[in-house]
Amino acid sequence: MFFINKMKTTAITAAIALTMGANAQNVLTPRQQSIVAISSFISKGDIKNLELSFDKAFNEGFTQNELKEICCHLYAYMGFPKSLNALSALQRVIADRQLKGLACEEGRIPTALPQDYNALKEGTEVQASLFGPYTNTFSPTIDYYLKAHLFGDIFANDLLTHKERELVTISALASIEGLEAQLSAHIVGAQQKGMSKNEMHSYVLTLAELGDEATTNRAMKAVAQLYGESVQTIQTVDFSIWPKGEPNPFGQYFTGQSYLTMMGESGAYNVTFEPGCRNNWHIHHGAVQVLICVSGRGWYQEWGKPAVLMTPGTVIAIPEGAKHWHGAAKDSWFQHLGYETDVKPGASNEWLEPVSDEDYNRL
């Protein structure tokens, strides 16, 4: 298994271990880990965690100008609004640290470029060093911007090394859905600029430590593709749609971790299962339970019958008195709504034995 510092082992960390092998450690330096965190939070617009990461980066020896450069670099990938928001957050952190008498050195300015510096020529060479010779013939305009401005002007600023700039880029691109093609290209670019296989795996581990499974999945897929590794990812869910809730008070009747959210005064409830989590066999006496899958993938099984795969939209009406269980697939979070109908006086729930690992693992 991977060793993940100060991080609870979860389904996503187990998937990392299965995908990338055993016995790896996070070899990124504190500076590199800060770059990963800052870049990810800028791209997601997570200002609260970004400010905490800026504060930590100063404690690790970053200067104001180096942190400004991370923000400026990402304007080319994430746009001016996110870059400007990040710079504003950095200003607040600097003001707070100065008020507290904490170190936040301005640092050196970038080395001046020669008067005859040719941004287009130099940028063309930098782009080729990352991805090989390439010309965007469909849009000569964007080809010029990429070569002359991004790889010529921006990469010429030596407050960050080219390797660090690629680490900034892949950390940001992994954090946004839909940018997988650019992420894969820049993973190759990061390798070309000196990131080792161990550093690539550690980049994935560092993203996992930030707690966003979808981001970690995207990074893991791209790195696995680079090295021809067999990839195993975890299907995630969007908790902004169906809230995760609090740890389930009936947790003693579950294998794995589940969460419960009551849906207002309706009597309905949302149960969230971590990958691999399932409840014990049980029986509803005096009521019919209805389950509606709203996200992820899971299983429902009645005693003596084949298990039924539940995906969003699957509805199961559980007959009164039927012995059954339900829970998540091994590689997916799972959420279902539940409610009881045809409820008779004295209705109750009878909890029975856990679903065995042997039976569950056959699904």
N, C-alpha and C positions, 0 to 999 in steps of 0.2 A: 504494500500500500504506500501511497505517497505520504510523506510527513508534511502536515499542514500546520504551521505554527499558530497556536491559539485559535484554532478553528474546529468547531464540532464536525465530526465525520457525518456526512449526509449522503443522500443518493447521488448528488452531483459529484462529490469527491470520490465516491466509489466508482462512478463512471469514468472520471479522470484516470484513476488507477488502472481500470480495465483497458482503457484506450491507450495510455501512454507507458504502461509498464509499472513495475514495482520499484521501491527503494529510492525514489527520486526525492530530492530536497529542493526547497526554494533557494536558488543560488543568486537571484537578483540582489544587488546591493540595496541598502535603504534608499539611496537616491533613485535608482531605477524603479523601485516599488512605488515611490512617491509620484514619479512620472506617470506610471500606469494609472494610479488612483486619480490624480488631478485630471488627466486627459479624459478618462471615462466620465467623471462627474461633469466636466465642461460639456461634453457631447450630449449628455442626458439632461443638462440644465438643472442638476441637483446642487443648488447653491449652498444649502446647509452643509452637506458633506464636503463640498468643494472648499468652503472656508475652513473646515476642520483640517482638510488635507494641506491647504496652504500653510496653516499654522504649524503643522507637523513638519512640513518641508523646511521651514525656517529653522526649526530645532535641529534638523539634519544638515544644516549648512548651506542651503540654497540662498542665493541673493535675490533681491527684488527684480533685477534685470533678467535673471535667468527665468524666473517665474513669469514675468511679463512676456518673455519670448515664447514660452509654451502657449500662452493665450493667443499671441499673435500668429504663431504657426498654424493654429487650428482654425483661424478665420478662413484659410484657404480650403479647408475640408468641411467645416461646420457652419460657415457663414459669419458675417459681421455681428449679428445680434448675439449669438452665444459667446463670441469672443469678447464683445464689449461687456456683456453681463459678467463674464469671468474676471475681466480687468477691474470692474467695479467691486466685485467681491474681494479681490486682492487688495484694493485700496482700503477697504474696511478692516481687513486683517492687519495691514500695516499700521493703520491709525491706532487700532486696539493694542498692538504690541508696543508701539512707541509710548502710548499712555502708561503701559505697565512696566516700561523700562526693559523690555525684552529685545533681544538682538533681531534685527532685520536689515542687514547691510544692503546698501544700494548695489554694490558690486561694480565691476568694470563694465565699460561699454564695449560693443563689438569692435573688432579690429577694422580699421578703415580699409576700404577697397581701393586698389590702384585706380588712377584717373582713367586709364584706358580699359577698365574692366568691361567686358562684353557679356552682358547677362544672358543673351540668347545663346552664344557659343558655350559659355560655361554651363548653363542650364541644360543644354542638349547633352553635354558630356555626363552631367550628374544623372539625368534621367536614364541614359544608356547604362550607367554603372549600376542602377537599381533594377531595371527591367529589360535591358538589351535595347538596341536601336529601335525606335518606334516613331512613326509620324501619323497623326490623326488626319487622314486625307479628307474625311467627311466634313470636318470643321477646322480649317486652317486657323481660324481665330482662337479657338480653345487650345489648339496645338501651340500657338505662340504664347498664350498666357501660361500654359503649363511649363514650357521650356524657359521662357525669359523671366517670368515673374516668380512662379512657385520654385522651380528647381534652380533658377538663376539668382533672383534677388533674395528670396527667403532663405534658401539653403546656404547662401553665402554668409549669413550672420553666424559667427563662430561661438556664440554663447551656448549653443547646443551643438553636439557633434552630429554627424549624419546618422550614426547609429541611434542616438537618442531621439532624433527627429522621427525616425521610422518607428521607434517604440511609442512615441506620442501618437503617431498616426494610427498604428494598428490597435492601440488601446481605445482610441476614439471610434474608429470604424466598427469594432466589434460591439460597441455599446448601442448601435442603432440598427434596427431591423431593416433589411432591404439593401444593405451595402456589402453583401457577402462577396461579390465579384471584386470590388476594390480592396476588400480586406485580404482576400487570397493573393492578389497581386502585391500588396505591400508586405505581406508575410514573407514573400520571396525577396522583396527589397530589403527587409530587415535582415534576412539571412545573408544577402549580398554585402551588407554593411557590417557584418561580423557577429550577429547574434547566433550563438551556438544552439545545438539541440536542447541542452539542459536549460539554457536561458529561455528558449521558446516554451518549454514545458513550464518553467517557473512563471513566465508571463501569464499562462493560463491559470496557474495556481493563485497568483496575485489577484486576478480578476475574480476567481472563486471566493477569495477572502472578503471581497466587497459585497458578496451576498446576492448578486443578480445572476440567477441560473441561466436565463436566456442569453445574456452577454457571454457567459462562460461557455455555453454550448456553441455559440458562433465561433469563438476563438478556438475552442478545442477542435472543431471540424476543420478549420483552416490549417491549423498546425498539423493535425493528423494527415490531411491531404498532402502536405509538403513532404512528410516523411513516409508516406505509404502505410500509415498505421490504420488498423481496423478501429473505426470510431463507434463508440456507444454513447449516446446522449440521452438526456432526460427531457421528456415533454413537459413544458412549463405551462402555467396558467396565468391569466391577468387578474390579479387580486383587486384591481381598481373596478372591475366589473362585478365580480362576486367576492365580497370581502372574506379574507381568510379566517377572521374571528380569533377567539382565544382558545388555549389548549382545552381539549374536550374533558369536561368533568367526569365523563364515563370512560376515561382512558384506561382504567383497569380491565376493561372488557375488549381492548384493542391490542393487536400486535403492531407495533410501530406508533408513530405520532399522528394524531388527528386533531382537528380544530372545529369549533362549533360557533355558529352565528344564528341567533334568532331573527326571523324576518318580521320585525315589528310585532303587532298584536294579532297577526293572522293565524298563529299556531304553527306555521311552517318554519322550517329551519334549514340552514345550509351547513353541510358537513364537508370539510376539506380533509383529504387524506394525502399524506406524503407518499412518494413512490414506495410500493411494497407494503403499505399499511392496510390492514383489514380488520374488521370486527370479528368477534367470536361467533360461532353458530348461536342462533337465538330464535325465539318464537314469540310472536305477538299474539296474545290471547285477547279475544274480544274486540279486535279491530283489524282493519285492512290498512297496511302501510303502503304509501305510494312514493316511489323514488323517481326523480327526474334528473338525468345527467345534464349538467350545464357547462362543464368544461373538463378537459383531460380525457383519460381513458381508465375504465375500471371494470370490475367483474361483479356479477350477481349470480348466486347459485343456491338452488333449493336442494335439500337432501335427496340423494338418489337420482338427480338429474344433471345434465351437462351444464357447465358454467356458461353464462350469457355475457358477451362483451357489451359494455355500456359506453357509448360515445355521446357527444352533445345531441340532445333531442330524444334519447332513449328513455322510455317510460316503462316502469315495472310496477304492477299492482300485485302486492304480495298477499296471497290468501291468508285469511285468519287461521292460525294454528300451524302454518308451514314452517318447518325448520329451515333456516337459511343463513347466509352471510353475504356481505358486500364489502368491497374495498378497491384500492387502486391497483393498477397494473404495476409490474416491477419497475418499468422505465417511464412512468408518467405520474404526475400529480393527478388528482381526481376530485371533482366537486359534484355533489348532488344535492338537490333540494329534497326534502322529505316532509310528509304530513300524514296524519291518520284520518281515516274516514270509516263510516259504519261503526262508530265507536259504541260499545255496549257498556252498561254499568259494570264497574269492577274490572275494566280492561287493565291488562298488565303486560310487562315484558319479562320473559324468562331467558336469562343469559346462561349459555351452555359452554362447552369446551372450545378452546381456540381451534382455528383452522390450522392443520399441521403444515409445517414447511414442505413436507414431501408432497402433499396434495396441492398446495399453492404453487409450488415450483413446476408442476406439470402443466400449468396453464400457459 
